Amino acid sequence: MLKTTFRGLALAGVLALSLPAYADNHKEDRVVATVNGANIFYSELVEAQKSMGGQAQAMPLEMIQGILVNSIADRKLVAAAARMQGVHKTDNFKKRMMGIEEHVLQREFLTKFAEAKMTDKAVKAAYDEMIKGFEPKKEVHARHILVKTQEEAEALIKELKGGADFVELAKTKSTGPSGPNGGDLGFFGQGMMVPEFEKAAFAMKAGEFSTEPVKTNFGYHVIKVEEFRKSEAPKLEEAEEQIKGKIANDAVTAYVAELRKKAKIKLFDENGKEIKEDK
């Protein structure tokens, strides 16, 4: 039997399907090109860029507009040739189009259904519930210098004891990704770092650096603690998108679960014999 958790994950993705979502009204959508008289709209370029992924998504659309237009033009030309040969009348084509139609209907319906549930009142109620049991926890703001060997770490500690600047040493000596930022890791709470690193950082005082190398599976660390603070509950504006996402997914999952309760769903094996699901 399909488990509810898996089904819920599948439904969560419905609201983010990558099927083209062209402008509802092409009259408000400018034409960027034509192919044998058929319009190519700006919204089609936007969707084509999204489908490319990778670096193309980060580029200004104007930089790759020619590539996008040519790609869409090719698609339209081939589609027109396919219609000339009657491909759109075949059973296989109609079957595939039926599946696409169902995906689009599912997405459009559930998107509007979820949006109707994400009212300001519902968001505020969910936020109040979220922070009701919030308990402030200790957080530390730390920097570190990561090196490969214990000897390198010990040499760095010796330099720090001699008055060297921690930030500058991190920028020039650290092999970690935070090196260019002076080894700054920002604030973190317990459970967010590997145990050895976390234990050492929380055992220190503000302004101190570790006098012994801290070994983890990443290498050897020299740590400096900048300050401590108590965590704060996120503000409504900060948590709003996360809350809306949960409201939407919960609403969609519950709605589809109700539909399934009323539906008669049967599974069949390769021989056409009905498979009885475990209840």
C-alpha positions in Angstrom: 0.0 0.0 0.0 1.2 3.5 -0.8 2.2 5.2 2.4 0.6 8.5 3.4 4.0 10.2 3.9 5.1 9.3 0.3 1.7 10.4 -1.0 2.0 13.7 0.9 5.5 14.4 -0.6 4.2 13.7 -4.1 1.3 16.1 -3.6 3.6 18.8 -2.2 5.3 18.9 -5.6 2.1 19.5 -7.4 2.2 23.2 -6.6 5.6 23.5 -8.1 5.1 21.5 -11.4 7.4 22.7 -14.2 4.7 22.6 -16.9 4.6 25.9 -18.8 2.4 28.5 -17.1 1.9 31.0 -19.9 0.2 34.3 -19.4 -3.6 33.9 -19.0 -4.2 36.7 -21.5 -1.9 37.0 -24.4 -3.3 40.4 -25.2 -1.2 41.7 -22.3 1.8 39.6 -23.4 4.0 41.2 -26.1 4.9 39.3 -29.3 8.7 38.9 -29.7 8.7 37.0 -33.0 6.6 35.1 -35.5 7.0 31.8 -37.2 5.0 31.4 -40.5 2.6 33.9 -39.0 2.3 32.2 -35.6 3.2 34.4 -32.6 5.9 33.7 -30.1 5.1 35.6 -26.9 7.5 37.0 -24.2 6.0 34.6 -21.6 7.1 31.7 -23.8 10.7 33.0 -23.6 10.4 33.2 -19.8 9.2 29.6 -19.5 11.8 28.4 -22.0 14.6 30.0 -19.9 13.2 28.3 -16.7 13.3 24.9 -18.4 17.0 25.4 -19.4 18.2 25.4 -15.7 21.7 25.9 -14.6 23.6 29.1 -15.5 21.0 30.0 -18.1 18.4 30.8 -15.4 20.7 33.3 -13.8 21.4 35.2 -17.0 19.4 38.3 -18.1 16.8 37.0 -20.5 17.9 39.5 -23.1 21.4 37.9 -23.3 20.0 34.6 -24.5 16.8 35.8 -26.2 18.0 34.8 -29.6 18.8 31.3 -28.5 15.4 31.0 -26.8 13.5 32.3 -29.8 15.3 29.9 -32.2 14.5 27.0 -29.8 10.8 27.9 -29.7 10.7 28.5 -33.4 12.2 25.0 -34.1 9.6 23.5 -31.8 6.7 25.3 -33.6 8.1 24.3 -37.0 8.4 20.6 -36.1 5.0 20.7 -34.4 3.4 22.1 -37.6 5.1 19.4 -39.7 3.7 16.8 -37.3 0.2 18.2 -37.7 0.6 18.0 -41.4 1.2 14.3 -41.1 -1.7 13.8 -38.7 0.4 12.9 -35.6 -2.0 14.8 -33.5 -4.8 12.5 -34.5 -3.0 9.3 -33.4 -4.2 7.3 -30.3 -0.7 7.6 -28.7 -0.7 11.4 -29.0 -4.2 11.7 -27.6 -3.3 9.5 -24.7 -0.3 11.6 -23.9 -2.2 14.8 -24.2 -4.8 13.4 -21.8 -2.1 12.9 -19.2 -0.8 16.4 -19.7 -4.3 17.8 -19.4 -4.8 16.0 -16.1 -1.5 17.4 -14.8 -2.4 20.9 -15.7 -5.9 20.6 -14.3 -4.5 19.2 -11.0 -2.0 22.0 -10.7 -4.4 24.8 -11.5 -7.2 23.5 -9.2 -4.9 22.7 -6.3 -3.0 26.0 -6.6 -6.3 28.0 -6.4 -7.5 25.7 -3.6 -4.3 26.2 -1.6 -4.3 30.0 -2.2 -7.8 30.2 -0.7 -6.6 28.6 2.5 -3.6 30.9 2.9 -5.5 33.8 4.5 -3.9 36.4 6.8 -6.0 35.0 9.6 -4.8 31.4 9.0 -1.1 32.5 8.7 -1.4 34.5 11.9 -3.0 31.6 13.8 -0.3 29.2 12.5 2.4 31.6 13.5 1.0 32.0 17.0 0.9 28.3 17.4 4.4 27.9 16.1 5.9 30.4 18.6 3.7 29.4 21.6 6.1 26.7 22.7 9.3 28.5 21.7 12.1 28.4 24.2 15.2 30.6 23.7 18.4 28.6 23.3 22.0 29.6 23.6 23.8 30.4 20.3 27.4 31.2 19.6 29.0 33.4 17.0 32.3 31.8 16.0 35.1 31.9 13.4 37.4 29.1 12.5 40.6 28.4 10.5 40.5 25.0 8.9 43.8 23.2 7.9 44.8 19.7 7.0 47.3 18.8 9.7 47.7 19.2 13.4 51.1 20.8 12.9 49.6 23.5 10.8 46.9 24.2 13.4 49.5 24.4 16.2 51.6 26.8 14.2 48.5 29.0 13.7 47.8 29.0 17.5 51.4 30.0 18.1 51.0 33.0 15.7 47.7 34.0 17.5 49.4 33.9 20.9 52.0 36.2 19.4 49.4 38.7 18.5 48.5 37.8 14.9 45.0 38.8 13.7 42.6 35.9 13.5 40.6 37.3 10.6 43.6 37.8 8.5 45.0 34.4 9.2 41.7 32.8 8.3 41.7 34.7 5.0 45.2 33.6 4.1 45.5 30.1 5.7 42.0 28.5 6.0 41.1 25.9 3.5 37.4 26.1 4.4 34.7 28.0 2.4 34.4 30.6 5.1 38.1 31.6 4.8 37.6 34.6 2.5 35.1 35.9 5.1 37.7 35.7 7.9 36.4 32.3 8.9 33.1 33.7 10.0 30.4 31.1 10.6 27.8 33.4 12.0 25.6 32.3 14.9 24.7 28.7 15.4 23.0 26.6 18.0 23.6 23.2 19.4 23.1 20.3 17.0 24.1 22.4 13.9 27.8 21.6 13.8 29.7 18.3 14.1 30.0 17.3 17.8 33.7 17.9 18.3 33.5 21.5 16.9 30.3 22.3 18.8 31.6 21.1 22.1 34.8 23.1 21.8 33.0 26.3 20.7 30.4 26.2 23.5 33.0 25.5 26.1 34.9 28.7 25.3 34.3 32.3 26.5 33.6 35.3 24.2 36.9 36.6 22.8 38.8 33.4 23.3 40.5 31.2 20.6 41.2 27.6 21.0 44.7 26.8 22.5 44.6 23.2 21.2 43.6 22.1 17.6 40.1 20.7 17.3 40.0 17.6 15.1 36.9 16.7 13.1 36.4 14.7 9.9 37.0 17.9 7.9 40.5 18.4 9.3 42.0 20.5 12.1 40.3 23.7 13.4 41.4 26.7 15.3 38.3 28.3 16.7 37.5 31.9 17.9 34.3 32.7 19.8 33.1 36.2 19.1 29.9 36.3 21.3 27.0 34.4 22.7 23.3 35.2 22.6 19.9 33.7 23.2 17.9 32.7 20.1 14.7 34.6 19.3 11.5 33.4 17.8 11.3 34.4 14.1 9.2 37.4 13.2 6.0 36.8 11.3 7.4 38.3 8.2 10.4 36.0 8.3 8.3 32.9 8.8 5.4 33.8 6.5 6.5 32.0 3.4 7.4 28.8 5.3 4.0 29.0 7.1 2.1 29.5 3.9 3.9 26.5 2.3 2.9 24.3 5.3 -0.7 25.5 5.2 -0.9 24.9 1.4 0.6 21.4 1.6 -1.5 20.4 4.6 -4.7 21.6 2.9 -3.9 19.9 -0.4 -2.9 16.6 1.3 -6.1 16.6 3.4 -8.3 17.5 0.4 -6.9 14.7 -1.7 -7.1 12.2 1.2 -10.9 13.0 1.4 -11.2 12.4 -2.4 -9.5 9.0 -2.0 -11.8 8.0 0.8 -14.8 8.4 -1.5 -13.1 6.8 -4.6 -12.9 3.2 -5.6 -9.3 2.5 -6.6 -8.2 -0.9 -7.8 -4.7 -2.1 -8.7 -4.0 -5.0 -11.1 -0.9 -7.1 -11.6 0.7 -8.0 -15.0 -1.9 -10.8 -15.5 -4.9 -8.5 -14.9 -5.6 -9.9 -11.5 -6.7 -7.4 -8.9 -4.2 -6.7 -6.1 -5.7 -6.4 -2.7 -4.1 -3.4 -0.8 -3.2 -3.7 2.8 -5.4 -1.5 5.0 
